[in-house]
Amino acid sequence: MLAVDKKTFEEEVLNYDGHVLVDFWSDGCEPCKALMPHIEELENQYGDQIKFCKLNITSARRLAIKQKVLGLPTICIYHNGEKVDELTKDDASKTNIEDMIKKYI
């Protein structure tokens, strides 16, 4: 999974032509860390159809706020630079994330 930061987010996500899944997480978020292996599994399944990125918001808080990420974990799907879907907190389960991915591939 491609790790993006505040310097590369625009290029890798907002300027990408197609669908991108972004996993917003932080070092202090235990549910985020628990979810990460499941997202990596989904990348193995769907990575040829949708781009997977992760953003550690610990050093990118302003960017997260600008993207309206108000809780963690947050999983978003962007299409051609626009956020088109989002799952946050308890809704961000492996099953829900996979269902969300399937809507866009």
Backbone as ProteinMPNN parsed JSONL, in Angstrom:
{"seq_chain_A": "MLAVDKKTFEEEVLNYDGHVLVDFWSDGCEPCKALMPHIEELENQYGDQIKFCKLNITSARRLAIKQKVLGLPTICIYHNGEKVDELTKDDASKTNIEDMIKKYI", "coords_chain_A": {"N_chain_A": [[0.862, -1.178, 0.0], [0.593, 2.162, -0.86], [2.21, 4.633, 0.897], [1.236, 7.824, 1.639], [1.864, 11.349, 2.149], [1.561, 14.721, 3.459], [2.856, 16.065, 1.456], [2.751, 14.444, -0.814], [0.11, 13.709, -1.171], [-1.685, 15.231, -2.79], [-0.673, 14.829, -5.405], [-0.717, 11.965, -5.636], [-3.33, 11.217, -4.954], [-5.402, 13.284, -5.288], [-4.812, 14.186, -7.859], [-4.946, 11.914, -9.328], [-6.041, 9.859, -11.952], [-8.779, 8.157, -11.874], [-9.942, 5.615, -9.564], [-9.223, 5.824, -6.085], [-8.47, 4.385, -3.008], [-8.234, 5.586, 0.218], [-6.714, 5.156, 3.273], [-7.074, 6.647, 6.195], [-5.225, 7.095, 9.054], [-3.675, 6.872, 12.364], [-0.785, 6.906, 14.549], [-1.575, 6.559, 17.214], [-3.987, 5.275, 17.123], [-5.577, 2.515, 17.872], [-7.738, 0.903, 16.76], [-7.327, 1.552, 14.077], [-4.836, 0.4, 13.525], [-5.484, -2.27, 13.904], [-7.191, -2.668, 11.783], [-5.618, -2.328, 9.531], [-4.189, -4.717, 8.463], [-6.352, -6.026, 7.237], [-7.097, -4.243, 5.26], [-4.83, -4.348, 3.719], [-5.078, -6.981, 2.817], [-7.363, -6.656, 1.223], [-6.258, -4.997, -0.675], [-4.557, -6.794, -1.932], [-6.475, -8.341, -3.187], [-7.968, -6.5, -4.778], [-6.251, -4.629, -5.806], [-5.413, -4.346, -8.434], [-7.443, -3.073, -9.633], [-8.159, -0.801, -8.283], [-6.535, 1.936, -6.784], [-4.558, 1.841, -3.847], [-3.945, 3.694, -0.95], [-2.35, 4.986, 2.01], [-2.61, 7.26, 4.707], [-0.928, 8.634, 7.283], [-2.182, 10.52, 9.723], [-0.937, 11.761, 11.798], [1.194, 13.468, 11.262], [-0.065, 15.098, 9.499], [-2.313, 16.658, 10.103], [-3.763, 19.021, 9.383], [-4.282, 18.563, 6.69], [-5.926, 16.298, 6.911], [-8.134, 17.431, 8.232], [-8.908, 19.264, 6.279], [-9.779, 17.45, 4.393], [-12.041, 16.667, 5.591], [-11.93, 14.645, 7.503], [-12.951, 13.456, 10.369], [-12.924, 11.592, 12.35], [-11.373, 8.522, 13.444], [-10.831, 5.041, 12.636], [-10.796, 6.207, 9.216], [-11.916, 5.485, 6.042], [-11.681, 6.318, 2.749], [-12.993, 6.741, -0.564], [-11.822, 8.041, -3.512], [-12.531, 9.55, -6.639], [-11.127, 10.537, -9.544], [-10.015, 12.679, -8.104], [-12.063, 13.643, -6.484], [-13.809, 13.153, -3.446], [-15.823, 10.375, -3.108], [-16.976, 8.478, -1.505], [-17.186, 7.195, 1.885], [-16.176, 5.654, 4.906], [-16.39, 5.549, 8.407], [-15.006, 5.184, 11.691], [-16.778, 2.845, 13.611], [-18.154, 1.882, 11.412], [-16.207, 1.286, 9.604], [-15.429, -1.481, 8.781], [-13.967, -4.614, 7.699], [-15.741, -5.996, 5.985], [-17.626, -3.976, 5.263], [-15.897, -2.184, 4.008], [-15.005, -3.706, 1.849], [-17.453, -4.046, 0.499], [-17.906, -1.371, -0.194], [-15.743, -0.899, -1.93], [-16.441, -2.624, -4.008], [-18.559, -1.302, -5.156], [-17.371, 0.521, -6.837], [-15.714, -0.658, -8.666]], "CA_chain_A": [[0.0, 0.0, 0.0], [1.402, 3.364, -0.997], [2.101, 5.596, 2.005], [1.296, 9.214, 1.173], [1.939, 12.347, 3.213], [0.982, 15.996, 3.029], [3.534, 16.508, 0.232], [2.431, 13.599, -1.971], [-1.325, 13.412, -1.223], [-2.323, 15.85, -3.959], [-0.217, 14.155, -6.621], [-1.086, 10.551, -5.686], [-4.77, 11.0, -4.737], [-6.268, 14.295, -5.904], [-4.517, 14.31, -9.288], [-4.968, 10.58, -9.93], [-7.15, 9.639, -12.877], [-9.371, 6.87, -11.535], [-10.367, 5.427, -8.178], [-8.191, 5.65, -5.061], [-8.91, 4.176, -1.636], [-7.279, 6.16, 1.167], [-6.875, 4.76, 4.667], [-6.589, 7.675, 7.124], [-4.936, 6.439, 10.328], [-2.63, 7.545, 13.145], [-0.004, 6.023, 15.415], [-2.265, 6.321, 18.474], [-5.319, 4.711, 16.869], [-5.509, 1.041, 17.887], [-8.62, 0.317, 15.735], [-6.696, 1.745, 12.758], [-3.783, -0.608, 13.384], [-6.147, -3.573, 13.787], [-7.837, -2.717, 10.469], [-4.611, -2.252, 8.465], [-3.964, -5.982, 7.735], [-7.523, -6.327, 6.41], [-7.03, -3.38, 4.08], [-3.763, -4.905, 2.886], [-5.693, -8.143, 2.149], [-8.233, -6.139, 0.159], [-5.379, -4.506, -1.741], [-4.12, -7.973, -2.683], [-7.603, -8.78, -4.01], [-8.526, -5.496, -5.688], [-5.23, -3.628, -6.119], [-5.255, -4.142, -9.873], [-8.613, -2.338, -10.114], [-8.292, 0.446, -7.533], [-5.266, 2.289, -6.133], [-4.644, 1.867, -2.384], [-2.998, 4.579, -0.269], [-2.613, 5.225, 3.432], [-2.097, 8.544, 5.176], [-0.814, 8.772, 8.73], [-2.54, 11.923, 9.954], [-0.16, 12.308, 12.915], [1.969, 14.608, 10.763], [-0.836, 15.733, 8.421], [-3.631, 16.974, 10.689], [-4.483, 20.032, 8.583], [-4.753, 17.889, 5.486], [-7.062, 15.459, 7.309], [-9.27, 18.323, 8.491], [-9.328, 19.786, 4.972], [-10.501, 16.364, 3.728], [-13.208, 16.42, 6.441], [-11.74, 13.426, 8.274], [-13.242, 13.921, 11.719], [-12.749, 10.486, 13.281], [-10.529, 7.448, 12.909], [-10.287, 5.056, 11.282], [-11.634, 6.666, 8.113], [-11.541, 4.941, 4.747], [-12.372, 7.106, 1.72], [-12.725, 6.46, -1.968], [-11.775, 9.224, -4.368], [-12.57, 9.289, -8.077], [-10.63, 11.721, -10.26], [-9.734, 13.76, -7.167], [-13.222, 13.986, -5.659], [-14.228, 12.106, -2.506], [-17.138, 9.876, -3.512], [-17.536, 7.601, -0.48], [-16.412, 7.24, 3.118], [-16.588, 4.878, 6.084], [-15.672, 6.076, 9.574], [-15.116, 4.553, 13.007], [-17.309, 1.483, 13.67], [-18.595, 1.453, 10.081], [-15.024, 0.9, 8.829], [-15.106, -2.9, 8.982], [-13.478, -5.222, 6.454], [-16.891, -6.295, 5.119], [-18.161, -2.721, 4.722], [-14.911, -1.609, 3.087], [-15.048, -4.489, 0.624], [-18.7, -3.675, -0.188], [-17.706, -0.037, -0.767], [-14.842, -1.061, -3.073], [-17.169, -3.302, -5.106], [-19.442, -0.319, -5.83], [-16.623, 1.398, -7.729], [-14.844, -1.377, -9.62]], "C_chain_A": [[0.902, 1.234, 0.0], [1.156, 4.311, 0.182], [2.251, 6.996, 1.425], [1.404, 10.123, 2.385], [1.419, 13.669, 2.673], [1.639, 16.526, 1.762], [3.085, 15.722, -0.994], [0.94, 13.318, -2.144], [-1.976, 13.971, -2.489], [-1.959, 15.111, -5.24], [-0.773, 12.741, -6.732], [-2.586, 10.297, -5.581], [-5.606, 12.0, -5.539], [-6.029, 14.45, -7.407], [-4.545, 12.975, -10.017], [-6.221, 10.417, -10.776], [-7.714, 8.242, -12.633], [-9.741, 6.826, -10.066], [-9.172, 5.183, -7.264], [-8.881, 5.431, -3.719], [-7.827, 4.753, -0.73], [-7.674, 5.743, 2.58], [-6.24, 5.858, 5.52], [-6.419, 7.016, 8.486], [-3.94, 7.272, 11.117], [-1.966, 6.533, 14.073], [-0.759, 5.645, 16.69], [-3.622, 5.659, 18.33], [-5.23, 3.189, 16.785], [-6.482, 0.393, 16.889], [-8.044, 0.456, 14.33], [-5.659, 0.661, 12.506], [-4.384, -2.003, 13.212], [-6.748, -3.76, 12.394], [-6.822, -2.83, 9.327], [-4.366, -3.59, 7.75], [-5.135, -6.367, 6.828], [-7.51, -5.485, 5.134], [-5.93, -3.869, 3.144], [-4.241, -6.161, 2.154], [-6.561, -7.689, 0.982], [-7.404, -5.597, -0.994], [-4.876, -5.679, -2.587], [-5.207, -8.468, -3.626], [-7.954, -7.789, -5.11], [-7.515, -4.459, -6.174], [-4.998, -3.394, -7.595], [-6.41, -3.321, -10.453], [-8.801, -0.988, -9.434], [-6.964, 0.696, -6.819], [-5.473, 2.393, -4.629], [-3.554, 2.766, -1.817], [-3.345, 4.642, 1.216], [-1.936, 6.526, 3.828], [-2.107, 8.548, 6.699], [-1.054, 10.237, 9.061], [-1.774, 12.551, 11.113], [0.639, 13.53, 12.477], [1.242, 15.321, 9.625], [-2.238, 16.101, 8.906], [-4.422, 17.987, 9.857], [-5.058, 19.424, 7.316], [-5.978, 17.029, 5.802], [-8.302, 16.312, 7.546], [-9.81, 18.887, 7.179], [-10.126, 18.738, 4.19], [-11.724, 15.917, 4.536], [-13.148, 15.051, 7.118], [-11.842, 13.819, 9.746], [-13.117, 12.823, 12.768], [-11.89, 9.416, 12.627], [-11.035, 6.095, 13.396], [-11.301, 5.615, 10.283], [-11.06, 6.111, 6.818], [-12.364, 5.693, 3.703], [-12.049, 6.556, 0.34], [-12.847, 7.779, -2.722], [-11.862, 8.764, -5.818], [-12.213, 10.584, -8.796], [-10.5, 12.924, -9.325], [-10.875, 14.173, -6.264], [-13.55, 12.839, -4.72], [-15.645, 11.682, -2.864], [-17.775, 8.967, -2.464], [-16.618, 7.589, 0.731], [-17.031, 6.319, 4.153], [-15.746, 5.352, 7.251], [-15.983, 5.251, 10.812], [-15.681, 3.145, 12.911], [-17.79, 0.969, 12.318], [-17.435, 0.953, 9.228], [-14.601, -0.522, 9.182], [-14.647, -3.477, 7.64], [-14.623, -5.467, 5.476], [-17.436, -5.026, 4.473], [-17.204, -2.094, 3.719], [-14.931, -2.374, 1.763], [-16.307, -4.182, -0.176], [-18.558, -2.319, -0.869], [-16.812, -0.131, -2.0], [-15.605, -1.62, -4.267], [-18.112, -2.359, -5.841], [-18.709, 0.451, -6.917], [-15.701, 0.676, -8.709], [-15.667, -2.082, -10.681]], "O_chain_A": [[1.855, 1.321, 0.774], [0.026, 4.732, 0.425], [3.261, 7.316, 0.799], [1.081, 9.727, 3.505], [0.899, 13.73, 1.559], [1.05, 17.349, 1.061], [3.042, 16.267, -2.097], [0.539, 12.747, -3.158], [-2.725, 13.273, -3.173], [-2.826, 14.803, -6.059], [-1.251, 12.348, -7.796], [-3.072, 9.274, -6.064], [-6.422, 11.605, -6.372], [-6.948, 14.806, -8.145], [-4.204, 12.907, -11.198], [-7.319, 10.791, -10.365], [-7.175, 7.257, -13.137], [-9.843, 7.86, -9.405], [-8.244, 4.45, -7.604], [-9.767, 6.194, -3.336], [-6.646, 4.445, -0.891], [-8.806, 5.949, 3.018], [-5.017, 5.986, 5.565], [-7.368, 6.44, 9.017], [-3.415, 8.263, 10.608], [-2.504, 5.459, 14.343], [-0.602, 4.532, 17.193], [-4.337, 5.497, 19.319], [-4.851, 2.64, 15.751], [-6.106, -0.573, 16.225], [-8.245, -0.417, 13.486], [-5.602, 0.076, 11.425], [-3.854, -2.822, 12.46], [-6.806, -4.879, 11.885], [-7.142, -3.371, 8.269], [-4.335, -3.603, 6.52], [-4.932, -6.966, 5.771], [-7.871, -5.966, 4.06], [-6.077, -3.812, 1.923], [-3.861, -6.39, 1.006], [-6.506, -8.259, -0.108], [-7.794, -5.718, -2.156], [-4.78, -5.573, -3.809], [-4.919, -8.953, -4.72], [-8.21, -8.186, -6.247], [-7.881, -3.516, -6.875], [-4.448, -2.362, -7.981], [-6.369, -2.92, -11.616], [-9.516, -0.126, -9.946], [-6.345, -0.239, -6.31], [-6.462, 2.974, -4.182], [-2.381, 2.622, -2.16], [-4.479, 4.386, 1.618], [-0.847, 6.853, 3.357], [-3.165, 8.474, 7.323], [-0.239, 11.097, 8.727], [-1.936, 13.739, 11.388], [0.751, 14.506, 13.217], [1.862, 16.067, 8.867], [-3.225, 15.882, 8.204], [-5.625, 17.818, 9.655], [-6.182, 19.731, 6.919], [-6.953, 17.031, 5.05], [-9.396, 15.956, 7.11], [-11.023, 18.976, 6.989], [-11.029, 19.078, 3.425], [-12.361, 14.916, 4.208], [-14.168, 14.383, 7.288], [-10.931, 14.437, 10.299], [-13.197, 13.106, 13.963], [-11.704, 9.407, 11.411], [-11.617, 6.018, 14.477], [-12.51, 5.506, 10.484], [-9.869, 6.251, 6.539], [-13.593, 5.705, 3.764], [-10.983, 5.986, 0.109], [-13.824, 8.516, -2.589], [-11.33, 7.714, -6.178], [-12.907, 11.593, -8.671], [-10.832, 14.048, -9.7], [-10.675, 14.982, -5.358], [-13.57, 11.681, -5.137], [-16.556, 12.508, -2.921], [-18.978, 8.709, -2.519], [-15.437, 7.923, 0.636], [-18.252, 6.216, 4.264], [-14.537, 5.539, 7.118], [-17.073, 4.697, 10.958], [-15.12, 2.316, 12.195], [-17.832, -0.241, 12.095], [-17.656, 0.265, 8.231], [-13.557, -0.742, 9.797], [-14.906, -2.901, 6.583], [-14.5, -5.184, 4.284], [-17.683, -5.002, 3.268], [-17.63, -1.539, 2.707], [-14.882, -1.774, 0.69], [-16.245, -4.068, -1.401], [-19.033, -2.132, -1.99], [-17.101, 0.501, -3.016], [-15.44, -1.154, -5.394], [-18.432, -2.581, -7.009], [-19.344, 0.983, -7.828], [-14.993, 1.314, -9.488], [-15.108, -2.734, -11.564]]}, "name": "protein", "num_of_chains": 1, "seq": "MLAVDKKTFEEEVLNYDGHVLVDFWSDGCEPCKALMPHIEELENQYGDQIKFCKLNITSARRLAIKQKVLGLPTICIYHNGEKVDELTKDDASKTNIEDMIKKYI"}
